[in-house]
Amino acid sequence: MRRRARLVLLLWLMPSLLALVLVGCGHAGGVTVPWDRPAPPAGIALTDLHDVADLQTVFSQDAGKPRLIMLVSPT
């Protein structure tokens, strides 16, 4: 009886788990490629800073506005 119970459990559990995994892999939105994305709104620019003085200058120019500082490292 034990072997039959395992077989029944396996026959129901495995397809159920597979269905859950496949449903979880999908997403609601479509896939977009970089060249199909809209251009950023006018006035938004990415600034490449090379030293702390550049950061201080740009940061001080936009006093009172929300700012985002991103630090990107190759490692």
N, CA, C and O atoms as CSV, one atom per row, in Angstrom:
chain,resi,resn,atom,element,x,y,z
A,1,MET,N,N,0.824,-1.197,0.000
A,1,MET,CA,C,0.000,0.000,0.000
A,1,MET,C,C,0.871,1.264,0.000
A,1,MET,O,O,0.528,2.282,-0.602
A,2,ARG,N,N,1.964,1.164,0.671
A,2,ARG,CA,C,2.852,2.310,0.743
A,2,ARG,C,C,3.389,2.717,-0.628
A,2,ARG,O,O,3.488,3.903,-0.941
A,3,ARG,N,N,3.720,1.754,-1.408
A,3,ARG,CA,C,4.259,2.040,-2.741
A,3,ARG,C,C,3.195,2.707,-3.601
A,3,ARG,O,O,3.494,3.640,-4.346
A,4,ARG,N,N,1.966,2.239,-3.504
A,4,ARG,CA,C,0.868,2.829,-4.281
A,4,ARG,C,C,0.618,4.270,-3.836
A,4,ARG,O,O,0.364,5.134,-4.676
A,5,ALA,N,N,0.684,4.540,-2.555
A,5,ALA,CA,C,0.483,5.899,-2.035
A,5,ALA,C,C,1.570,6.832,-2.557
A,5,ALA,O,O,1.288,7.972,-2.926
A,6,ARG,N,N,2.786,6.362,-2.588
A,6,ARG,CA,C,3.882,7.174,-3.127
A,6,ARG,C,C,3.682,7.467,-4.598
A,6,ARG,O,O,3.922,8.585,-5.053
A,7,LEU,N,N,3.242,6.463,-5.344
A,7,LEU,CA,C,3.018,6.627,-6.771
A,7,LEU,C,C,1.901,7.649,-7.025
A,7,LEU,O,O,2.040,8.524,-7.880
A,8,VAL,N,N,0.807,7.534,-6.287
A,8,VAL,CA,C,-0.294,8.481,-6.440
A,8,VAL,C,C,0.163,9.887,-6.077
A,8,VAL,O,O,-0.134,10.846,-6.789
A,9,LEU,N,N,0.879,10.006,-4.981
A,9,LEU,CA,C,1.393,11.304,-4.562
A,9,LEU,C,C,2.310,11.891,-5.632
A,9,LEU,O,O,2.225,13.076,-5.955
A,10,LEU,N,N,3.172,11.064,-6.168
A,10,LEU,CA,C,4.098,11.521,-7.200
A,10,LEU,C,C,3.362,11.933,-8.475
A,10,LEU,O,O,3.728,12.925,-9.105
A,11,LEU,N,N,2.344,11.193,-8.853
A,11,LEU,CA,C,1.599,11.505,-10.071
A,11,LEU,C,C,0.776,12.783,-9.941
A,11,LEU,O,O,0.477,13.416,-10.954
A,12,TRP,N,N,0.409,13.173,-8.753
A,12,TRP,CA,C,-0.328,14.426,-8.540
A,12,TRP,C,C,0.589,15.583,-8.176
A,12,TRP,O,O,0.357,16.716,-8.597
A,13,LEU,N,N,1.603,15.312,-7.415
A,13,LEU,CA,C,2.477,16.367,-6.929
A,13,LEU,C,C,3.369,16.935,-8.023
A,13,LEU,O,O,3.502,18.153,-8.136
A,14,MET,N,N,3.973,16.087,-8.819
A,14,MET,CA,C,4.901,16.553,-9.851
A,14,MET,C,C,4.221,17.442,-10.897
A,14,MET,O,O,4.737,18.521,-11.189
A,15,PRO,N,N,3.082,17.031,-11.473
A,15,PRO,CA,C,2.435,17.945,-12.438
A,15,PRO,C,C,1.982,19.248,-11.786
A,15,PRO,O,O,2.030,20.307,-12.412
A,16,SER,N,N,1.544,19.173,-10.538
A,16,SER,CA,C,1.121,20.392,-9.842
A,16,SER,C,C,2.298,21.341,-9.658
A,16,SER,O,O,2.168,22.541,-9.902
A,17,LEU,N,N,3.430,20.824,-9.237
A,17,LEU,CA,C,4.625,21.655,-9.070
A,17,LEU,C,C,5.086,22.226,-10.412
A,17,LEU,O,O,5.488,23.386,-10.493
A,18,LEU,N,N,5.026,21.421,-11.444
A,18,LEU,CA,C,5.423,21.890,-12.769
A,18,LEU,C,C,4.511,23.026,-13.228
A,18,LEU,O,O,4.984,24.020,-13.778
A,19,ALA,N,N,3.206,22.879,-13.004
A,19,ALA,CA,C,2.264,23.932,-13.385
A,19,ALA,C,C,2.547,25.215,-12.607
A,19,ALA,O,O,2.509,26.299,-13.189
A,20,LEU,N,N,2.829,25.120,-11.308
A,20,LEU,CA,C,3.137,26.305,-10.519
A,20,LEU,C,C,4.403,26.995,-11.000
A,20,LEU,O,O,4.456,28.223,-11.062
A,21,VAL,N,N,5.407,26.226,-11.335
A,21,VAL,CA,C,6.666,26.797,-11.826
A,21,VAL,C,C,6.442,27.511,-13.156
A,21,VAL,O,O,6.941,28.618,-13.359
A,22,LEU,N,N,5.697,26.885,-14.055
A,22,LEU,CA,C,5.463,27.500,-15.360
A,22,LEU,C,C,4.616,28.763,-15.248
A,22,LEU,O,O,4.846,29.725,-15.980
A,23,VAL,N,N,3.654,28.774,-14.355
A,23,VAL,CA,C,2.836,29.973,-14.160
A,23,VAL,C,C,3.682,31.087,-13.554
A,23,VAL,O,O,3.520,32.252,-13.918
A,24,GLY,N,N,4.575,30.746,-12.643
A,24,GLY,CA,C,5.426,31.746,-12.003
A,24,GLY,C,C,6.460,32.343,-12.932
A,24,GLY,O,O,6.966,33.432,-12.662
A,25,CYS,N,N,6.789,31.666,-14.017
A,25,CYS,CA,C,7.804,32.164,-14.946
A,25,CYS,C,C,7.265,33.237,-15.881
A,25,CYS,O,O,8.050,33.978,-16.474
A,26,GLY,N,N,5.976,33.338,-16.027
A,26,GLY,CA,C,5.396,34.319,-16.943
A,26,GLY,C,C,5.332,35.690,-16.306
A,26,GLY,O,O,5.473,35.821,-15.090
A,27,HIS,N,N,5.120,36.708,-17.113
A,27,HIS,CA,C,4.929,38.057,-16.606
A,27,HIS,C,C,3.864,38.739,-17.448
A,27,HIS,O,O,3.613,38.343,-18.586
A,28,ALA,N,N,3.239,39.765,-16.886
A,28,ALA,CA,C,2.105,40.411,-17.534
A,28,ALA,C,C,2.513,41.264,-18.740
A,28,ALA,O,O,1.796,41.304,-19.740
A,29,GLY,N,N,3.643,41.934,-18.651
A,29,GLY,CA,C,4.056,42.844,-19.721
A,29,GLY,C,C,4.772,42.131,-20.847
A,29,GLY,O,O,5.246,41.007,-20.684
A,30,GLY,N,N,4.846,42.782,-21.972
A,30,GLY,CA,C,5.576,42.224,-23.095
A,30,GLY,C,C,7.065,42.515,-22.964
A,30,GLY,O,O,7.480,43.344,-22.155
A,31,VAL,N,N,7.833,41.844,-23.745
A,31,VAL,CA,C,9.277,42.051,-23.738
A,31,VAL,C,C,9.587,43.279,-24.584
A,31,VAL,O,O,9.085,43.403,-25.701
A,32,THR,N,N,10.408,44.185,-24.062
A,32,THR,CA,C,10.804,45.362,-24.827
A,32,THR,C,C,12.305,45.313,-25.085
A,32,THR,O,O,13.082,44.874,-24.238
A,33,VAL,N,N,12.681,45.755,-26.229
A,33,VAL,CA,C,14.100,45.833,-26.564
A,33,VAL,C,C,14.537,47.285,-26.429
A,33,VAL,O,O,13.715,48.189,-26.575
A,34,PRO,N,N,15.811,47.524,-26.152
A,34,PRO,CA,C,16.260,48.899,-25.888
A,34,PRO,C,C,15.898,49.896,-26.979
A,34,PRO,O,O,15.584,51.045,-26.666
A,35,TRP,N,N,15.929,49.501,-28.239
A,35,TRP,CA,C,15.661,50.466,-29.310
A,35,TRP,C,C,14.163,50.757,-29.465
A,35,TRP,O,O,13.800,51.676,-30.199
A,36,ASP,N,N,13.289,50.004,-28.797
A,36,ASP,CA,C,11.851,50.285,-28.842
A,36,ASP,C,C,11.379,51.150,-27.688
A,36,ASP,O,O,10.223,51.572,-27.667
A,37,ARG,N,N,12.236,51.417,-26.746
A,37,ARG,CA,C,11.844,52.227,-25.591
A,37,ARG,C,C,11.767,53.696,-25.981
A,37,ARG,O,O,12.543,54.161,-26.816
A,38,PRO,N,N,10.829,54.433,-25.375
A,38,PRO,CA,C,10.742,55.864,-25.689
A,38,PRO,C,C,11.961,56.614,-25.151
A,38,PRO,O,O,12.590,56.188,-24.183
A,39,ALA,N,N,12.273,57.710,-25.779
A,39,ALA,CA,C,13.386,58.548,-25.331
A,39,ALA,C,C,13.005,59.214,-24.013
A,39,ALA,O,O,11.825,59.470,-23.776
A,40,PRO,N,N,13.977,59.499,-23.153
A,40,PRO,CA,C,13.656,60.185,-21.897
A,40,PRO,C,C,13.112,61.582,-22.168
A,40,PRO,O,O,13.410,62.173,-23.207
A,41,PRO,N,N,12.331,62.104,-21.258
A,41,PRO,CA,C,11.792,63.455,-21.454
A,41,PRO,C,C,12.904,64.492,-21.596
A,41,PRO,O,O,14.017,64.293,-21.110
A,42,ALA,N,N,12.592,65.591,-22.262
A,42,ALA,CA,C,13.579,66.658,-22.463
A,42,ALA,C,C,14.008,67.213,-21.105
A,42,ALA,O,O,13.192,67.329,-20.190
A,43,GLY,N,N,15.246,67.544,-20.984
A,43,GLY,CA,C,15.757,68.129,-19.747
A,43,GLY,C,C,16.369,67.108,-18.801
A,43,GLY,O,O,16.947,67.490,-17.783
A,44,ILE,N,N,16.258,65.828,-19.107
A,44,ILE,CA,C,16.861,64.804,-18.259
A,44,ILE,C,C,18.145,64.334,-18.935
A,44,ILE,O,O,18.141,63.929,-20.097
A,45,ALA,N,N,19.233,64.397,-18.191
A,45,ALA,CA,C,20.517,64.006,-18.760
A,45,ALA,C,C,21.312,63.200,-17.742
A,45,ALA,O,O,21.179,63.404,-16.536
A,46,LEU,N,N,22.128,62.295,-18.228
A,46,LEU,CA,C,23.031,61.529,-17.394
A,46,LEU,C,C,24.377,62.230,-17.431
A,46,LEU,O,O,24.941,62.456,-18.502
A,47,THR,N,N,24.887,62.570,-16.260
A,47,THR,CA,C,26.144,63.313,-16.182
A,47,THR,C,C,27.269,62.385,-15.755
A,47,THR,O,O,27.167,61.702,-14.735
A,48,ASP,N,N,28.323,62.363,-16.524
A,48,ASP,CA,C,29.489,61.558,-16.201
A,48,ASP,C,C,30.468,62.427,-15.416
A,48,ASP,O,O,31.035,63.378,-15.954
A,49,LEU,N,N,30.660,62.095,-14.148
A,49,LEU,CA,C,31.535,62.882,-13.278
A,49,LEU,C,C,32.866,62.164,-13.112
A,49,LEU,O,O,32.919,60.938,-13.012
A,50,HIS,N,N,33.926,62.937,-13.086
A,50,HIS,CA,C,35.252,62.331,-12.984
A,50,HIS,C,C,35.929,62.603,-11.656
A,50,HIS,O,O,36.903,61.935,-11.309
A,51,ASP,N,N,35.435,63.560,-10.918
A,51,ASP,CA,C,36.038,63.799,-9.611
A,51,ASP,C,C,35.029,64.446,-8.673
A,51,ASP,O,O,33.956,64.861,-9.112
A,52,VAL,N,N,35.354,64.537,-7.405
A,52,VAL,CA,C,34.420,65.024,-6.383
A,52,VAL,C,C,34.025,66.480,-6.631
A,52,VAL,O,O,32.891,66.858,-6.338
A,53,ALA,N,N,34.909,67.287,-7.152
A,53,ALA,CA,C,34.590,68.694,-7.428
A,53,ALA,C,C,33.466,68.794,-8.468
A,53,ALA,O,O,32.598,69.659,-8.358
A,54,ASP,N,N,33.481,67.910,-9.480
A,54,ASP,CA,C,32.396,67.889,-10.465
A,54,ASP,C,C,31.069,67.582,-9.776
A,54,ASP,O,O,30.057,68.220,-10.065
A,55,LEU,N,N,31.070,66.613,-8.873
A,55,LEU,CA,C,29.857,66.256,-8.139
A,55,LEU,C,C,29.360,67.422,-7.294
A,55,LEU,O,O,28.162,67.707,-7.285
A,56,GLN,N,N,30.240,68.086,-6.600
A,56,GLN,CA,C,29.849,69.220,-5.765
A,56,GLN,C,C,29.231,70.339,-6.601
A,56,GLN,O,O,28.233,70.934,-6.196
A,57,THR,N,N,29.810,70.626,-7.749
A,57,THR,CA,C,29.304,71.685,-8.618
A,57,THR,C,C,27.902,71.363,-9.120
A,57,THR,O,O,27.001,72.198,-9.028
A,58,VAL,N,N,27.715,70.172,-9.645
A,58,VAL,CA,C,26.417,69.776,-10.185
A,58,VAL,C,C,25.380,69.677,-9.069
A,58,VAL,O,O,24.227,70.061,-9.262
A,59,PHE,N,N,25.774,69.172,-7.918
A,59,PHE,CA,C,24.858,69.025,-6.787
A,59,PHE,C,C,24.385,70.387,-6.293
A,59,PHE,O,O,23.210,70.556,-5.966
A,60,SER,N,N,25.283,71.347,-6.238
A,60,SER,CA,C,24.933,72.687,-5.763
A,60,SER,C,C,24.045,73.442,-6.756
A,60,SER,O,O,23.250,74.286,-6.343
A,61,GLN,N,N,24.161,73.157,-8.049
A,61,GLN,CA,C,23.348,73.841,-9.062
A,61,GLN,C,C,21.863,73.531,-8.899
A,61,GLN,O,O,21.023,74.381,-9.198
A,62,ASP,N,N,21.531,72.354,-8.441
A,62,ASP,CA,C,20.137,71.917,-8.362
A,62,ASP,C,C,19.590,71.955,-6.940
A,62,ASP,O,O,18.823,71.072,-6.556
A,63,ALA,N,N,19.957,72.933,-6.170
A,63,ALA,CA,C,19.451,73.042,-4.799
A,63,ALA,C,C,17.931,73.173,-4.818
A,63,ALA,O,O,17.375,73.942,-5.603
A,64,GLY,N,N,17.272,72.424,-3.955
A,64,GLY,CA,C,15.820,72.481,-3.859
A,64,GLY,C,C,15.089,71.513,-4.778
A,64,GLY,O,O,13.864,71.414,-4.710
A,65,LYS,N,N,15.808,70.799,-5.636
A,65,LYS,CA,C,15.199,69.817,-6.541
A,65,LYS,C,C,15.571,68.413,-6.059
A,65,LYS,O,O,16.620,68.223,-5.443
A,66,PRO,N,N,14.708,67.427,-6.343
A,66,PRO,CA,C,15.101,66.052,-6.009
A,66,PRO,C,C,16.268,65.609,-6.880
A,66,PRO,O,O,16.303,65.905,-8.074
A,67,ARG,N,N,17.227,64.896,-6.283
A,67,ARG,CA,C,18.414,64.465,-7.018
A,67,ARG,C,C,18.682,62.993,-6.773
A,67,ARG,O,O,18.374,62.468,-5.703
A,68,LEU,N,N,19.246,62.341,-7.747
A,68,LEU,CA,C,19.619,60.942,-7.648
A,68,LEU,C,C,21.104,60.830,-7.956
A,68,LEU,O,O,21.574,61.288,-8.997
A,69,ILE,N,N,21.829,60.219,-7.041
A,69,ILE,CA,C,23.261,59.999,-7.255
A,69,ILE,C,C,23.471,58.503,-7.362
A,69,ILE,O,O,23.143,57.755,-6.440
A,70,MET,N,N,24.024,58.062,-8.500
A,70,MET,CA,C,24.302,56.641,-8.723
A,70,MET,C,C,25.812,56.421,-8.764
A,70,MET,O,O,26.527,57.087,-9.513
A,71,LEU,N,N,26.276,55.502,-7.971
A,71,LEU,CA,C,27.687,55.128,-7.996
A,71,LEU,C,C,27.790,53.774,-8.674
A,71,LEU,O,O,27.195,52.802,-8.208
A,72,VAL,N,N,28.531,53.695,-9.757
A,72,VAL,CA,C,28.658,52.463,-10.520
A,72,VAL,C,C,30.106,52.008,-10.468
A,72,VAL,O,O,31.031,52.769,-10.750
A,73,SER,N,N,30.277,50.740,-10.098
A,73,SER,CA,C,31.612,50.193,-9.991
A,73,SER,C,C,31.714,48.940,-10.871
A,73,SER,O,O,30.752,48.176,-10.952
A,74,PRO,N,N,32.840,48.718,-11.519
A,74,PRO,CA,C,32.969,47.537,-12.374
A,74,PRO,C,C,33.097,46.231,-11.586
A,74,PRO,O,O,33.048,45.154,-12.180
A,75,THR,N,N,33.258,46.303,-10.289
A,75,THR,CA,C,33.395,45.058,-9.511
A,75,THR,C,C,32.254,44.845,-8.585
A,75,THR,O,O,32.222,43.847,-7.864
